[in-house]
Every structure is written in structure tokens, then in C-alpha cells.
Amino acid sequence: MGFWVGVALMSLNPFTELFTYGVSITNAVLLGSLSSGTSYALCSLISDGGFQHEDRNRRSLDKKMDAKTSNKLLSW
């Protein structure tokens, strides 16, 4: 979706004075890629619940919930 938004904005260039770039295949690919990358970055930062935050502090793990591992993979 982000790629096509960039291409659509490139195609609107002759009808507006907001943008100052030429209409060409190269610009369509570049602007589409820039728009796609921007959409990906924003989706990585913001989700339906707001800003995404990951707690990387290992002390916050619940020691009771940690599972012990065993050497046996399958036992009959």
C-alpha cells in the first residue's frame, strides 16, 4: 500500500505546486520505495494500541513461571 501511495503522489505532481520533481519511472520507483519504507517504520513503531514498547529488563521475569529444561527430548 505504501508503495502505491508514493506512486500516486508522483502522478499528482503536474497538477499541484506542492512537489518539485519530474514524472519518470525512476522517480516512481524511488518515491514508492521511500513511501513504503516510511509506512513500514511507522507500523513498527505504532500499533492499534498506541506506541509499541518492549521491556528488555531480565529482572522483570517471574521466577515461578520459568520452566526448567531437561536433557531428554522424548521419553516413553
Secondary structure, DSSP 8 states (H G I E B T S, - for coil): -HHHHHHHHHHTGGG-SS------HHHHHHHHHHHHHHHHHHHHHEETTEE------GGGS-TTT-----S-S---
